[in-house]
């Protein structure tokens, strides 16, 4: 068969070419990409993230709503132009009277009963000044101010989550690059061992099955390297979109172990309940719902407004053949019965208040669980740092010893390949422990509402 015709050396040459091309592509990608530190990535996200841009519009809307609410105290001025054409006796009589054209002849019964067509152009300016409307103006301002506070907290929550996403995407890329480096290092070790096996085979102190097993192991590691390269490219795209950029980016910093902080779980839970922006936003929503109950009850209170208007009534638009007049009045009203609608509105507002109160209790419980989970996840990652560091040293020494034993003919090829695998796994566990530590710190800060990216 064709496959049997492929020599060992041909397979090795193809493998080397693939590896070199892969490294070349990776180098070209790295040169084309913009290198960013975590601080730079976060700073760019603050400016470029579409999520944050959208969230800022909520703040702008809340500011506008405050202006709208304050406008309820101010007078309202309307200008109108009304054209009337009628042969209704009563309306025609009133229009002629308003135009200042009424004469004794208008008392003629024929004219009164059949006035014919009468036209009128009414130009008017009306001013309405609210005085008291059950306190709804004041309550509206309170709702708008609380809404501003809620929008600010919601923006803070959105910003922390976006910047955490950027931080995670950054560490994802750093992890992917570290995994790729380990994979390439494993390929290098396997290639070195393969050369030793080839030498032993030529000297007649090894069997061909050793060479075949080493070839299979090397092919597996090269496949692992290809997958790691793909993961690194995907992680770079993920970071780019998390920031909100269109150009290629790359992480400048490697994974590194930083000094830990002394943490108290009970204090962390208390801090979370004090400063989590999503919890504070719910607290603002609760205050809004309480004001909403007062707003609903205001329907039972009287309303007093002042109104004045000045008008011109003419037979043609803006002519001098008409008359002008004004009216000033005060409007006092009291809602005695509205089909039980007002009572239902109060019940609805109270139900909404109770709903928000229960949501706050549920959020409080969720926050405590999130903080506890993040705390113990970080603690476990911290413990794994020392364990994995020791494991890597031991695996390296084990591979050295097994390699020497294999060269001496004491250890088998399976022992050598197993030692290679153990070292590779130990290195993978090490970098993932560092990744979990870095991301765990960021996640804990996020859960307590104190996420400050790139803080040590």
KOLMAR-928373 format. One record per residue (C-alpha): residue in three letters; chain; x, y, z; residue number from 1. Coordinates in nm, 3 decimals. Example, Ala and Ser with C-alpha at 12.3 -4.5 7.8 and 13.67 -1.06 7.14 Angstrom:
<sites>
SITE,ALA,A,1.230,-0.450,0.780,1
SITE,SER,A,1.367,-0.106,0.714,2
</sites>
This chain:
<sites>
SITE,UNK,A,0.000,0.000,0.000,1
SITE,UNK,A,0.101,0.366,-0.046,2
SITE,UNK,A,0.106,0.431,0.329,3
SITE,UNK,A,0.355,0.148,0.381,4
SITE,UNK,A,0.575,0.307,0.120,5
SITE,UNK,A,0.624,0.620,0.328,6
SITE,UNK,A,0.954,0.592,0.511,7
SITE,UNK,A,1.023,0.693,0.866,8
SITE,UNK,A,1.256,0.967,0.745,9
SITE,UNK,A,0.986,1.106,0.515,10
SITE,UNK,A,0.743,1.129,0.806,11
SITE,UNK,A,1.004,1.301,1.017,12
SITE,UNK,A,1.084,1.552,0.742,13
SITE,UNK,A,0.717,1.635,0.689,14
SITE,UNK,A,0.673,1.681,1.062,15
SITE,UNK,A,0.969,1.917,1.083,16
SITE,UNK,A,0.840,2.122,0.786,17
SITE,UNK,A,0.493,2.150,0.941,18
SITE,UNK,A,0.640,2.259,1.272,19
SITE,UNK,A,0.863,2.522,1.107,20
SITE,UNK,A,0.576,2.661,0.898,21
SITE,UNK,A,0.355,2.675,1.205,22
SITE,UNK,A,0.619,2.869,1.399,23
SITE,UNK,A,0.669,3.103,1.102,24
SITE,UNK,A,0.296,3.179,1.081,25
SITE,UNK,A,0.285,3.238,1.454,26
SITE,UNK,A,0.580,3.478,1.431,27
SITE,UNK,A,0.415,3.672,1.147,28
SITE,UNK,A,0.091,3.698,1.346,29
SITE,UNK,A,0.279,3.819,1.653,30
SITE,UNK,A,0.458,4.089,1.450,31
SITE,UNK,A,0.134,4.213,1.293,32
SITE,UNK,A,-0.055,4.224,1.625,33
SITE,UNK,A,-0.041,4.517,1.865,34
SITE,UNK,A,0.121,4.417,2.193,35
SITE,UNK,A,-0.080,4.526,2.497,36
SITE,UNK,A,-0.027,4.508,2.868,37
SITE,UNK,A,-0.330,4.434,3.082,38
SITE,UNK,A,-0.343,4.800,3.190,39
SITE,UNK,A,-0.345,4.913,2.826,40
SITE,UNK,A,-0.613,4.662,2.732,41
SITE,UNK,A,-0.836,4.782,3.015,42
SITE,UNK,A,-0.778,5.149,2.930,43
SITE,UNK,A,-0.874,5.084,2.568,44
SITE,UNK,A,-1.186,4.896,2.674,45
SITE,UNK,A,-1.302,5.194,2.881,46
SITE,UNK,A,-1.296,5.402,2.563,47
SITE,UNK,A,-1.392,5.152,2.295,48
SITE,UNK,A,-1.629,4.897,2.450,49
SITE,UNK,A,-1.971,4.921,2.280,50
SITE,UNK,A,-2.135,4.785,2.595,51
SITE,UNK,A,-1.997,5.075,2.801,52
SITE,UNK,A,-2.093,5.325,2.532,53
SITE,UNK,A,-2.450,5.193,2.544,54
SITE,UNK,A,-2.455,5.199,2.923,55
SITE,UNK,A,-2.343,5.563,2.927,56
SITE,UNK,A,-2.655,5.649,2.729,57
SITE,UNK,A,-2.865,5.526,3.021,58
SITE,UNK,A,-2.694,5.787,3.238,59
SITE,UNK,A,-2.764,6.054,2.975,60
SITE,UNK,A,-3.128,5.945,2.968,61
SITE,UNK,A,-3.156,5.965,3.348,62
SITE,UNK,A,-3.013,6.318,3.343,63
SITE,UNK,A,-3.273,6.415,3.082,64
SITE,UNK,A,-3.546,6.253,3.293,65
SITE,UNK,A,-3.444,6.474,3.587,66
SITE,UNK,A,-3.488,6.782,3.369,67
SITE,UNK,A,-3.827,6.653,3.255,68
SITE,UNK,A,-3.936,6.599,3.614,69
SITE,UNK,A,-3.822,6.946,3.723,70
SITE,UNK,A,-4.014,7.101,3.434,71
SITE,UNK,A,-4.340,7.001,3.605,72
SITE,UNK,A,-4.295,7.302,3.838,73
SITE,UNK,A,-4.264,7.548,3.549,74
SITE,UNK,A,-4.543,7.720,3.357,75
SITE,UNK,A,-4.657,7.583,3.025,76
SITE,UNK,A,-4.710,7.827,2.736,77
SITE,UNK,A,-4.904,7.723,2.425,78
SITE,UNK,A,-4.971,7.917,2.105,79
SITE,UNK,A,-5.259,7.811,1.883,80
SITE,UNK,A,-5.435,7.920,1.566,81
SITE,UNK,A,-5.792,7.792,1.514,82
SITE,UNK,A,-6.008,7.837,1.204,83
SITE,UNK,A,-6.384,7.795,1.240,84
SITE,UNK,A,-6.651,7.787,0.967,85
SITE,UNK,A,-7.005,7.731,1.096,86
SITE,UNK,A,-7.374,7.805,1.043,87
SITE,UNK,A,-7.467,7.691,1.394,88
SITE,UNK,A,-7.676,7.979,1.538,89
SITE,UNK,A,-7.532,7.968,1.889,90
SITE,UNK,A,-7.172,7.937,1.771,91
SITE,UNK,A,-7.214,8.202,1.503,92
SITE,UNK,A,-7.362,8.444,1.759,93
SITE,UNK,A,-7.065,8.386,1.992,94
SITE,UNK,A,-6.810,8.425,1.713,95
SITE,UNK,A,-6.955,8.757,1.598,96
SITE,UNK,A,-6.959,8.874,1.959,97
SITE,UNK,A,-6.595,8.771,2.010,98
SITE,UNK,A,-6.496,8.950,1.689,99
SITE,UNK,A,-6.646,9.275,1.821,100
SITE,UNK,A,-6.883,9.304,1.524,101
SITE,UNK,A,-7.209,9.264,1.716,102
SITE,UNK,A,-7.476,9.528,1.631,103
SITE,UNK,A,-7.848,9.577,1.697,104
SITE,UNK,A,-7.920,9.418,1.362,105
SITE,UNK,A,-7.792,9.091,1.498,106
SITE,UNK,A,-8.108,9.072,1.716,107
SITE,UNK,A,-8.316,9.024,1.405,108
SITE,UNK,A,-8.483,8.686,1.451,109
SITE,UNK,A,-8.404,8.590,1.095,110
SITE,UNK,A,-8.034,8.656,1.153,111
SITE,UNK,A,-8.043,8.479,1.486,112
SITE,UNK,A,-8.210,8.164,1.354,113
SITE,UNK,A,-8.036,8.156,1.016,114
SITE,UNK,A,-7.705,8.336,1.051,115
SITE,UNK,A,-7.556,8.189,0.735,116
SITE,UNK,A,-7.187,8.099,0.720,117
SITE,UNK,A,-6.966,8.261,0.980,118
SITE,UNK,A,-6.588,8.232,0.977,119
SITE,UNK,A,-6.342,8.304,1.255,120
SITE,UNK,A,-5.964,8.297,1.293,121
SITE,UNK,A,-5.868,8.261,1.659,122
SITE,UNK,A,-5.505,8.332,1.758,123
SITE,UNK,A,-5.440,8.250,2.123,124
SITE,UNK,A,-5.161,8.233,2.380,125
SITE,UNK,A,-5.235,8.019,2.688,126
SITE,UNK,A,-5.027,8.000,3.006,127
SITE,UNK,A,-5.082,7.726,3.264,128
SITE,UNK,A,-4.907,7.731,3.602,129
SITE,UNK,A,-4.921,7.419,3.823,130
SITE,UNK,A,-4.973,7.503,4.190,131
SITE,UNK,A,-5.050,7.173,4.362,132
SITE,UNK,A,-5.125,6.835,4.210,133
SITE,UNK,A,-5.118,6.598,4.503,134
SITE,UNK,A,-4.742,6.644,4.536,135
SITE,UNK,A,-4.677,6.464,4.207,136
SITE,UNK,A,-4.427,6.727,4.092,137
SITE,UNK,A,-4.209,6.673,4.399,138
SITE,UNK,A,-4.248,6.295,4.381,139
SITE,UNK,A,-4.158,6.301,4.012,140
SITE,UNK,A,-3.833,6.482,4.092,141
SITE,UNK,A,-3.755,6.228,4.365,142
SITE,UNK,A,-3.815,5.941,4.123,143
SITE,UNK,A,-3.586,6.101,3.865,144
SITE,UNK,A,-3.308,6.163,4.118,145
SITE,UNK,A,-3.327,5.805,4.244,146
SITE,UNK,A,-3.330,5.693,3.881,147
SITE,UNK,A,-3.008,5.886,3.822,148
SITE,UNK,A,-2.850,5.709,4.118,149
SITE,UNK,A,-2.970,5.370,3.990,150
SITE,UNK,A,-2.834,5.442,3.641,151
SITE,UNK,A,-2.498,5.537,3.786,152
SITE,UNK,A,-2.481,5.213,3.985,153
SITE,UNK,A,-2.590,5.010,3.682,154
SITE,UNK,A,-2.317,5.173,3.474,155
SITE,UNK,A,-2.062,5.093,3.744,156
SITE,UNK,A,-2.181,4.732,3.745,157
SITE,UNK,A,-2.165,4.713,3.365,158
SITE,UNK,A,-1.818,4.868,3.364,159
SITE,UNK,A,-1.683,4.622,3.620,160
SITE,UNK,A,-1.825,4.326,3.429,161
SITE,UNK,A,-1.690,4.451,3.095,162
SITE,UNK,A,-1.345,4.515,3.239,163
SITE,UNK,A,-1.351,4.175,3.407,164
SITE,UNK,A,-1.436,4.022,3.069,165
SITE,UNK,A,-1.137,4.203,2.919,166
SITE,UNK,A,-0.915,4.084,3.204,167
SITE,UNK,A,-1.035,3.726,3.158,168
SITE,UNK,A,-0.985,3.746,2.782,169
SITE,UNK,A,-0.634,3.878,2.842,170
SITE,UNK,A,-0.547,3.595,3.079,171
SITE,UNK,A,-0.709,3.347,2.837,172
SITE,UNK,A,-0.467,3.463,2.570,173
SITE,UNK,A,-0.171,3.453,2.809,174
SITE,UNK,A,-0.273,3.101,2.912,175
SITE,UNK,A,-0.311,2.989,2.550,176
SITE,UNK,A,0.037,3.119,2.468,177
SITE,UNK,A,0.181,2.943,2.775,178
SITE,UNK,A,0.010,2.618,2.677,179
SITE,UNK,A,0.154,2.657,2.328,180
SITE,UNK,A,0.503,2.713,2.472,181
SITE,UNK,A,0.472,2.397,2.683,182
SITE,UNK,A,0.351,2.202,2.380,183
SITE,UNK,A,0.647,2.318,2.173,184
SITE,UNK,A,0.886,2.238,2.457,185
SITE,UNK,A,0.736,1.890,2.480,186
SITE,UNK,A,0.791,1.845,2.104,187
SITE,UNK,A,1.153,1.951,2.146,188
SITE,UNK,A,1.207,1.699,2.429,189
SITE,UNK,A,1.041,1.423,2.228,190
SITE,UNK,A,1.256,1.502,1.923,191
SITE,UNK,A,1.571,1.484,2.138,192
SITE,UNK,A,1.467,1.148,2.278,193
SITE,UNK,A,1.378,1.028,1.927,194
SITE,UNK,A,1.731,1.106,1.808,195
SITE,UNK,A,1.872,0.907,2.099,196
SITE,UNK,A,1.649,0.612,2.011,197
SITE,UNK,A,1.757,0.632,1.645,198
SITE,UNK,A,2.120,0.627,1.757,199
SITE,UNK,A,2.059,0.328,1.981,200
SITE,UNK,A,1.877,0.152,1.699,201
SITE,UNK,A,2.171,0.204,1.462,202
SITE,UNK,A,2.404,0.068,1.731,203
SITE,UNK,A,2.184,-0.237,1.772,204
SITE,UNK,A,2.093,-0.172,2.136,205
SITE,UNK,A,1.728,-0.076,2.069,206
SITE,UNK,A,1.445,-0.239,1.881,207
SITE,UNK,A,1.237,-0.085,1.603,208
SITE,UNK,A,0.923,-0.088,1.817,209
SITE,UNK,A,1.093,0.168,2.044,210
SITE,UNK,A,1.136,0.395,1.742,211
SITE,UNK,A,0.776,0.345,1.631,212
SITE,UNK,A,0.638,0.426,1.976,213
SITE,UNK,A,0.854,0.740,1.994,214
SITE,UNK,A,0.728,0.843,1.647,215
SITE,UNK,A,0.365,0.801,1.757,216
SITE,UNK,A,0.432,1.002,2.072,217
SITE,UNK,A,0.597,1.282,1.873,218
SITE,UNK,A,0.308,1.293,1.625,219
SITE,UNK,A,0.065,1.322,1.914,220
SITE,UNK,A,0.261,1.612,2.062,221
SITE,UNK,A,0.273,1.790,1.727,222
SITE,UNK,A,-0.102,1.753,1.697,223
SITE,UNK,A,-0.133,1.900,2.046,224
SITE,UNK,A,0.083,2.192,1.933,225
SITE,UNK,A,-0.144,2.259,1.635,226
SITE,UNK,A,-0.448,2.268,1.863,227
SITE,UNK,A,-0.263,2.502,2.101,228
SITE,UNK,A,-0.179,2.738,1.813,229
SITE,UNK,A,-0.543,2.745,1.708,230
SITE,UNK,A,-0.653,2.815,2.066,231
SITE,UNK,A,-0.405,3.105,2.089,232
SITE,UNK,A,-0.543,3.263,1.771,233
SITE,UNK,A,-0.902,3.229,1.895,234
SITE,UNK,A,-0.804,3.378,2.232,235
SITE,UNK,A,-0.646,3.677,2.056,236
SITE,UNK,A,-0.967,3.739,1.864,237
SITE,UNK,A,-1.164,3.708,2.188,238
SITE,UNK,A,-0.946,3.975,2.352,239
SITE,UNK,A,-0.981,4.205,2.053,240
SITE,UNK,A,-1.359,4.193,2.062,241
SITE,UNK,A,-1.377,4.216,2.440,242
SITE,UNK,A,-1.187,4.546,2.415,243
SITE,UNK,A,-1.391,4.667,2.118,244
SITE,UNK,A,-1.103,4.691,1.870,245
SITE,UNK,A,-1.086,4.594,1.504,246
SITE,UNK,A,-0.709,4.554,1.476,247
SITE,UNK,A,-0.515,4.247,1.587,248
SITE,UNK,A,-0.383,4.244,1.944,249
SITE,UNK,A,-0.152,4.029,2.151,250
SITE,UNK,A,-0.071,4.000,2.521,251
SITE,UNK,A,0.266,4.145,2.619,252
SITE,UNK,A,0.286,3.999,2.971,253
SITE,UNK,A,0.343,3.631,3.057,254
SITE,UNK,A,0.171,3.439,3.335,255
SITE,UNK,A,0.338,3.526,3.664,256
SITE,UNK,A,0.279,3.448,4.029,257
SITE,UNK,A,0.209,3.758,4.238,258
SITE,UNK,A,0.206,3.798,4.613,259
SITE,UNK,A,-0.127,3.716,4.771,260
SITE,UNK,A,-0.339,3.926,5.005,261
SITE,UNK,A,-0.468,3.836,5.348,262
SITE,UNK,A,-0.843,3.789,5.315,263
SITE,UNK,A,-1.124,3.755,5.568,264
SITE,UNK,A,-1.434,3.581,5.432,265
SITE,UNK,A,-1.686,3.748,5.664,266
SITE,UNK,A,-1.539,4.089,5.589,267
SITE,UNK,A,-1.554,4.019,5.216,268
SITE,UNK,A,-1.925,3.932,5.234,269
SITE,UNK,A,-1.996,4.252,5.429,270
SITE,UNK,A,-1.801,4.461,5.180,271
SITE,UNK,A,-1.985,4.301,4.891,272
SITE,UNK,A,-2.324,4.393,5.037,273
SITE,UNK,A,-2.203,4.748,5.095,274
SITE,UNK,A,-2.041,4.821,4.759,275
SITE,UNK,A,-2.172,4.581,4.494,276
SITE,UNK,A,-2.317,4.822,4.235,277
SITE,UNK,A,-2.588,4.579,4.123,278
SITE,UNK,A,-2.704,4.542,4.486,279
SITE,UNK,A,-2.694,4.919,4.536,280
SITE,UNK,A,-2.893,4.963,4.214,281
SITE,UNK,A,-3.159,4.728,4.356,282
SITE,UNK,A,-3.164,4.936,4.675,283
SITE,UNK,A,-3.230,5.242,4.460,284
SITE,UNK,A,-3.508,5.053,4.280,285
SITE,UNK,A,-3.662,4.977,4.620,286
SITE,UNK,A,-3.665,5.347,4.707,287
SITE,UNK,A,-3.820,5.419,4.369,288
SITE,UNK,A,-4.095,5.167,4.434,289
SITE,UNK,A,-4.166,5.329,4.772,290
SITE,UNK,A,-4.197,5.669,4.608,291
SITE,UNK,A,-4.415,5.498,4.349,292
SITE,UNK,A,-4.661,5.405,4.623,293
SITE,UNK,A,-4.678,5.770,4.729,294
SITE,UNK,A,-4.728,5.870,4.366,295
SITE,UNK,A,-5.021,5.630,4.334,296
SITE,UNK,A,-5.179,5.764,4.654,297
SITE,UNK,A,-5.148,6.121,4.528,298
SITE,UNK,A,-5.446,6.053,4.299,299
SITE,UNK,A,-5.670,6.094,4.607,300
SITE,UNK,A,-5.544,6.449,4.672,301
SITE,UNK,A,-5.681,6.772,4.518,302
SITE,UNK,A,-5.533,6.951,4.218,303
SITE,UNK,A,-5.500,7.328,4.185,304
SITE,UNK,A,-5.372,7.501,3.870,305
SITE,UNK,A,-5.385,7.858,3.736,306
SITE,UNK,A,-5.450,7.937,3.373,307
SITE,UNK,A,-5.470,8.252,3.167,308
SITE,UNK,A,-5.509,8.309,2.795,309
SITE,UNK,A,-5.510,8.599,2.551,310
SITE,UNK,A,-5.680,8.567,2.214,311
SITE,UNK,A,-5.756,8.753,1.890,312
SITE,UNK,A,-6.071,8.674,1.690,313
SITE,UNK,A,-6.080,8.798,1.329,314
SITE,UNK,A,-6.262,8.729,1.005,315
SITE,UNK,A,-5.927,8.687,0.828,316
SITE,UNK,A,-5.590,8.575,0.965,317
SITE,UNK,A,-5.403,8.839,1.168,318
SITE,UNK,A,-5.627,9.122,1.044,319
SITE,UNK,A,-5.736,9.436,1.231,320
SITE,UNK,A,-6.108,9.385,1.187,321
SITE,UNK,A,-6.156,9.168,1.493,322
SITE,UNK,A,-6.132,9.197,1.869,323
SITE,UNK,A,-5.910,9.067,2.150,324
SITE,UNK,A,-5.988,8.940,2.498,325
SITE,UNK,A,-5.832,8.750,2.786,326
SITE,UNK,A,-5.939,8.508,3.055,327
SITE,UNK,A,-5.775,8.418,3.387,328
SITE,UNK,A,-5.898,8.135,3.604,329
SITE,UNK,A,-5.806,7.895,3.879,330
SITE,UNK,A,-5.889,7.524,3.844,331
SITE,UNK,A,-5.951,7.323,4.159,332
SITE,UNK,A,-6.045,6.957,4.123,333
SITE,UNK,A,-6.081,6.659,4.352,334
SITE,UNK,A,-6.105,6.301,4.236,335
SITE,UNK,A,-6.404,6.149,4.419,336
SITE,UNK,A,-6.443,5.827,4.222,337
SITE,UNK,A,-6.244,5.680,3.935,338
SITE,UNK,A,-6.395,5.337,3.894,339
SITE,UNK,A,-6.163,5.178,4.158,340
SITE,UNK,A,-5.869,5.251,3.930,341
SITE,UNK,A,-5.685,5.462,4.188,342
SITE,UNK,A,-5.713,5.191,4.452,343
SITE,UNK,A,-5.585,4.935,4.204,344
SITE,UNK,A,-5.290,5.160,4.117,345
SITE,UNK,A,-5.195,5.179,4.485,346
SITE,UNK,A,-5.216,4.800,4.515,347
SITE,UNK,A,-5.003,4.763,4.204,348
SITE,UNK,A,-4.739,5.000,4.343,349
SITE,UNK,A,-4.731,4.814,4.674,350
SITE,UNK,A,-4.693,4.482,4.494,351
SITE,UNK,A,-4.401,4.623,4.298,352
SITE,UNK,A,-4.239,4.743,4.620,353
SITE,UNK,A,-4.272,4.397,4.774,354
SITE,UNK,A,-4.134,4.240,4.456,355
SITE,UNK,A,-3.820,4.456,4.466,356
SITE,UNK,A,-3.777,4.381,4.835,357
SITE,UNK,A,-3.781,4.006,4.765,358
SITE,UNK,A,-3.542,4.051,4.474,359
SITE,UNK,A,-3.302,4.229,4.707,360
SITE,UNK,A,-3.317,3.938,4.950,361
SITE,UNK,A,-3.251,3.693,4.666,362
SITE,UNK,A,-2.961,3.907,4.542,363
SITE,UNK,A,-2.815,3.921,4.895,364
SITE,UNK,A,-2.813,3.543,4.910,365
SITE,UNK,A,-2.664,3.513,4.561,366
SITE,UNK,A,-2.388,3.758,4.650,367
SITE,UNK,A,-2.292,3.562,4.961,368
SITE,UNK,A,-2.271,3.239,4.760,369
SITE,UNK,A,-2.065,3.410,4.487,370
SITE,UNK,A,-1.820,3.556,4.740,371
SITE,UNK,A,-1.778,3.225,4.923,372
SITE,UNK,A,-1.725,3.039,4.595,373
SITE,UNK,A,-1.473,3.295,4.468,374
SITE,UNK,A,-1.292,3.293,4.805,375
SITE,UNK,A,-1.242,2.917,4.818,376
SITE,UNK,A,-1.160,2.894,4.448,377
SITE,UNK,A,-0.883,3.148,4.501,378
SITE,UNK,A,-0.764,2.967,4.813,379
SITE,UNK,A,-0.744,2.638,4.623,380
SITE,UNK,A,-0.551,2.804,4.338,381
SITE,UNK,A,-0.303,2.949,4.589,382
SITE,UNK,A,-0.239,2.604,4.736,383
SITE,UNK,A,-0.197,2.452,4.391,384
SITE,UNK,A,0.083,2.698,4.310,385
SITE,UNK,A,0.329,2.535,4.553,386
SITE,UNK,A,0.213,2.184,4.468,387
SITE,UNK,A,0.253,2.226,4.094,388
SITE,UNK,A,0.589,2.401,4.129,389
SITE,UNK,A,0.724,2.101,4.320,390
SITE,UNK,A,0.564,1.862,4.072,391
SITE,UNK,A,0.740,2.027,3.776,392
SITE,UNK,A,1.081,2.000,3.946,393
SITE,UNK,A,1.020,1.636,4.033,394
SITE,UNK,A,0.896,1.554,3.681,395
SITE,UNK,A,1.203,1.715,3.525,396
SITE,UNK,A,1.433,1.516,3.752,397
SITE,UNK,A,1.234,1.200,3.684,398
SITE,UNK,A,1.271,1.247,3.307,399
SITE,UNK,A,1.646,1.302,3.346,400
SITE,UNK,A,1.685,0.984,3.550,401
SITE,UNK,A,1.465,0.773,3.321,402
SITE,UNK,A,1.650,0.909,3.019,403
SITE,UNK,A,1.982,0.800,3.164,404
SITE,UNK,A,1.840,0.462,3.261,405
SITE,UNK,A,1.703,0.414,2.908,406
SITE,UNK,A,2.041,0.499,2.762,407
SITE,UNK,A,2.193,0.238,2.991,408
SITE,UNK,A,1.935,-0.017,2.883,409
SITE,UNK,A,1.778,-0.040,3.229,410
SITE,UNK,A,1.449,0.145,3.162,411
SITE,UNK,A,1.204,0.064,2.882,412
SITE,UNK,A,1.071,0.292,2.611,413
SITE,UNK,A,0.738,0.299,2.795,414
SITE,UNK,A,0.914,0.437,3.102,415
SITE,UNK,A,1.072,0.710,2.891,416
SITE,UNK,A,0.747,0.807,2.717,417
SITE,UNK,A,0.563,0.800,3.048,418
SITE,UNK,A,0.822,1.035,3.198,419
SITE,UNK,A,0.778,1.272,2.901,420
SITE,UNK,A,0.401,1.267,2.948,421
SITE,UNK,A,0.432,1.327,3.322,422
SITE,UNK,A,0.653,1.632,3.271,423
SITE,UNK,A,0.419,1.773,3.007,424
SITE,UNK,A,0.120,1.725,3.237,425
SITE,UNK,A,0.302,1.882,3.532,426
SITE,UNK,A,0.386,2.192,3.327,427
SITE,UNK,A,0.026,2.218,3.204,428
SITE,UNK,A,-0.101,2.192,3.562,429
SITE,UNK,A,0.147,2.458,3.669,430
SITE,UNK,A,0.040,2.721,3.417,431
SITE,UNK,A,-0.328,2.648,3.474,432
SITE,UNK,A,-0.278,2.693,3.848,433
SITE,UNK,A,-0.117,3.034,3.784,434
SITE,UNK,A,-0.402,3.122,3.546,435
SITE,UNK,A,-0.663,3.019,3.805,436
SITE,UNK,A,-0.483,3.227,4.068,437
SITE,UNK,A,-0.475,3.541,3.852,438
SITE,UNK,A,-0.832,3.503,3.732,439
SITE,UNK,A,-0.949,3.402,4.080,440
SITE,UNK,A,-0.823,3.728,4.226,441
SITE,UNK,A,-1.000,3.926,3.958,442
SITE,UNK,A,-1.320,3.727,4.009,443
SITE,UNK,A,-1.312,3.777,4.386,444
SITE,UNK,A,-1.271,4.153,4.340,445
SITE,UNK,A,-1.565,4.148,4.099,446
SITE,UNK,A,-1.789,3.958,4.341,447
SITE,UNK,A,-1.726,4.211,4.621,448
SITE,UNK,A,-1.784,4.505,4.386,449
SITE,UNK,A,-1.426,4.632,4.409,450
SITE,UNK,A,-1.289,4.524,4.073,451
SITE,UNK,A,-0.988,4.737,3.983,452
SITE,UNK,A,-0.819,4.580,3.680,453
SITE,UNK,A,-0.446,4.515,3.683,454
SITE,UNK,A,-0.420,4.568,4.057,455
SITE,UNK,A,-0.159,4.352,4.226,456
</sites>
